[in-house]
Structures are given as structure tokens and as C-alpha cells.
Amino acid sequence: MTAPSDATSSPYALPALRRHYQQAAADEAASRHFHALMSRASERDAVQLAYKAAAEALLAKHTGGVFDKLERVKAASRQFDAAVALSPQHPEVRFLRFSVESNLPRFLGASKHVDDDRAFLVQAALQHPRSGLDAEAFELVRRFLLDHQHLTPAQARQLGEK
């Protein structure tokens, strides 16, 4: 089943996906709901596939053993790789991968894109509105970069003013 991506009332519309993602990051029940929703998402749409990968990674926080957690992180990594391959210059796809990888323990070896994605996102944010980020996505990226201290002081000043 391919999920529609253009209807604003669709659970796969970008505002809905962003809301689900933020809720899932903070709450186990929301994470399980988001994972179930994204299990039916398109794997041919880069953004939906990136949100699907994010849902898989978020669910890893709530699964039982270390092996299960690691398998979910590996599955998410494969899905992120596929999403980026579909649309390597899409800022939201890169943001989702960055937001997950930057929160993983380094010893897992699953954070190999953090530096490249951070640089890409900082440039996209600084170039907004010509960056490919809509206003809502820009604010999500800006807030994440600022709140998690992924910016130099000069970049933080520039993005804090936008």
C-alpha cells in the first residue's frame, strides 16, 4: 500500500509527520503509534522513508534487549541511506538522519554522517528561505541546532536572529 503524500488531511502530510515525530521522541505510546503508521508509508518517497527510518530508530528506545535495539538502529540506518540516496540534497531527509545519529552513542558506529549532515543543515538554515526548507521545517531544524548546541557561537547568533 502506498500512502498519499500530498493531501493535507493525510497522516503522511509533512505537518502531521513532523508532529508525530516530535511526539514520538518524547513518549513511548506515541513512538509505537508513529512506528505503526510509518510501517505503511511509501518507500519510494524520500521524506516518508526518512520518517519511517526515524520511527524505527525511536522505537529502539522502547524495545527489550540490546540485540533488538541494535537491529532497529541498523534497520533505521539502512532506511536513512536509501532515503538520502533518493534525495541527497533534501534538507528534511538529512535533518532526520542527523537528529537520530547525533543522539546515538558513538560506540555503536552508527553516527557516520553526523559531521556532514550538520554542515549541510547549518548551510541550509543560514540560506533560508532559499534552502529548500519550508518555514515549519526551518524552525524545527533551527530549534534543534540551537537547543542541542550543534552550532558555533557565530552560527548560533545568526540563526538566533532569524
C-alpha positions in Angstrom: 0.0 0.0 0.0 1.4 3.4 -1.0 0.5 6.2 1.3 -0.6 9.5 -0.2 1.9 12.3 0.4 0.1 15.4 -1.0 -3.3 15.5 0.8 -3.1 17.9 3.8 -5.5 15.7 5.7 -3.3 12.7 5.2 -1.3 11.4 8.2 1.6 11.4 5.8 1.4 15.1 5.1 4.5 16.9 6.3 2.9 18.8 9.2 1.4 15.6 10.5 4.7 13.7 10.1 6.6 16.4 11.9 4.1 16.5 14.8 4.1 12.6 15.1 7.9 12.7 15.1 8.2 15.2 17.9 5.6 13.4 20.0 7.3 10.0 19.4 10.6 11.4 20.5 9.1 12.3 23.9 6.6 9.4 24.6 6.7 5.7 24.2 3.0 5.3 23.3 3.4 8.0 20.6 6.5 6.2 19.4 4.7 2.9 19.0 1.8 4.7 17.2 4.2 6.5 14.9 6.1 3.3 14.1 2.8 1.6 13.2 1.8 4.5 11.0 5.1 4.6 9.2 5.2 0.9 8.6 2.6 1.6 5.9 4.5 4.6 4.4 5.9 4.7 0.9 9.5 3.6 0.4 9.7 5.5 -2.9 9.2 8.9 -1.3 12.5 10.1 0.3 10.8 12.1 3.0 8.4 9.4 4.0 11.2 6.9 4.0 13.3 9.1 6.3 10.4 9.5 8.7 10.0 5.7 8.6 13.7 5.3 9.5 13.2 7.8 12.3 10.2 5.9 13.6 12.3 2.7 13.6 15.1 4.4 15.5 12.8 5.9 18.0 11.2 2.6 18.7 14.6 1.2 19.5 14.5 3.2 22.8 11.5 1.2 23.9 12.4 -2.4 22.8 13.6 -5.1 25.1 17.2 -6.3 24.7 20.3 -4.8 23.4 20.2 -7.0 20.3 16.7 -5.8 19.4 17.8 -2.2 19.9 20.8 -2.7 17.7 18.8 -4.4 15.0 16.3 -1.5 14.9 19.2 1.0 14.7 20.7 -0.9 11.9 17.4 -1.1 10.0 16.9 2.7 10.5 20.4 3.3 9.2 19.7 1.3 6.0 16.4 3.2 5.6 18.2 6.5 6.0 20.8 5.5 3.5 18.0 4.7 1.0 16.2 7.9 1.7 19.3 10.0 1.2 20.1 8.1 -2.0 16.7 9.0 -3.3 17.1 12.7 -2.5 20.6 13.6 -1.2 20.0 17.4 -1.2 16.7 17.3 0.6 17.2 19.2 3.9 14.5 17.4 5.8 15.8 14.0 4.9 19.2 15.0 6.1 17.8 16.6 9.3 16.0 13.4 10.3 19.1 11.3 9.8 21.2 13.9 11.7 18.7 14.2 14.6 18.8 10.4 15.1 22.5 9.8 14.5 23.6 12.7 16.7 21.7 11.2 19.6 23.2 7.7 19.2 26.1 6.6 21.4 29.3 6.9 19.3 30.5 3.4 20.2 27.7 1.9 18.0 29.4 3.2 14.9 26.1 4.3 13.5 26.8 8.0 13.6 29.0 8.2 10.5 27.1 11.1 8.8 26.8 13.5 11.8 29.5 15.9 10.7 28.4 16.0 7.0 24.8 16.4 7.9 25.5 19.1 10.5 27.4 21.1 7.9 24.7 20.6 5.3 22.0 21.7 7.8 23.8 24.7 9.1 24.2 25.9 5.5 20.6 25.2 4.7 19.4 27.0 7.8 21.7 30.0 7.1 20.4 30.2 3.5 16.7 30.0 4.4 14.3 30.7 2.7 16.3 29.7 -0.4 17.4 26.4 1.2 14.5 24.0 0.4 13.2 24.2 3.9 9.7 25.5 4.3 9.0 27.8 7.3 7.9 25.0 9.6 10.9 22.7 8.7 13.3 25.6 9.1 12.0 26.3 12.6 12.3 22.7 13.5 15.9 22.5 12.2 16.9 25.9 13.7 15.5 24.9 17.1 17.2 21.5 17.1 20.6 23.0 16.1 20.3 25.7 18.8 18.9 23.6 21.6 21.4 20.8 21.1 24.4 23.1 20.7 25.4 21.9 17.2 26.4 25.4 16.2 29.4 27.7 16.6 28.8 30.8 18.6 28.7 32.9 15.4 26.2 30.5 13.7 24.1 30.5 16.8 23.9 34.3 16.7 23.0 34.3 13.0 20.3 31.7 13.5 19.1 33.2 16.7 18.2 36.3 14.8 16.1 34.7 12.1 
